[in-house]
């Protein structure tokens, strides 16, 4: 973990916001509605404290864990180096080097302009954790969103219940009423936002995609359709397998952010046993009738035919051009 990230304003702001939500939920709304001295009030305060602690811990793990950089000793496989310059030019199959770092890039690696380095399986750069979300901290990021969604939903339930149950009278000031209602709307909006974000990353996890790969895949699918082909994300190996690759094989440890023994070096990833582009027309994309061709050669043949029938693939696709089978 890198403690130098802690003093950043976004990280401190996130911790302060978490503390604010915890304080108003427990010491204002639960105290006003149930009372902390009652068994119901104490139980709800304990649950809120537990959820806030999980959020703070997951946030710390995600923020202070290095997402994974490319080792200085990394060298692409021989098969990757065998791709000709002409194929790379037309298809963007694999860019062996990062233009900014001048180093070799493994599959699914992208350069972060903020961190000024290449990040393994990069999803995005998050300003709130002052860190990239990548190969080594993606699990803790998903777990953080999960706990944050549960905690904010619980807090919103407590606040809204307090507002609805409270007996308002004319002696109470208008600013107090505005504060109560405003907190309810704010936490409810936060819950909805986090819930949507959680659903998005559940979708990505189930398909073994990053946010970057999702948008690159949309363009790849569009280009494939224009060429009479179909596109399949090469690293989608099935829903359950995809989930275990991120959260781990032990379901009991899925929601523990520091359980990361299953995470490998991030230089190689399991892929589907097929090329990511397929077509029914032998002249366009079908390689099933090509005699005496290896799987690697068939993959290159598909990409060569695709590059001749439509616009070139975006250069950001990196290693998506050929999936070893």
TAUR-V713830 format. One line per field, one symbol per residue. phi: phi as a letter, one per 20 degrees, with the letter a starting at -180 (. if undefined). A space follows every 50 residues. Layout:
phi->???
This chain:
phi->.dfffffffffffffffffffffffeedefffednfeeffffffffffff fffffffffffffdeffodfffefcgfffffffffffffedmgbdfcefe elcfdfgmeceeffflaedflfeaddffdlbfebgecffffffgffffff ffffffffffffffefeecffeffgfffffffffffffffffffffffff ffffffdlddffffffffffffffffemdddcgfdedogffffffeeofe ffdfddfeecfffefmeccfcfeaffccbeegedbfdfdefldfffffff fgfffffedafffffffleffcdfc
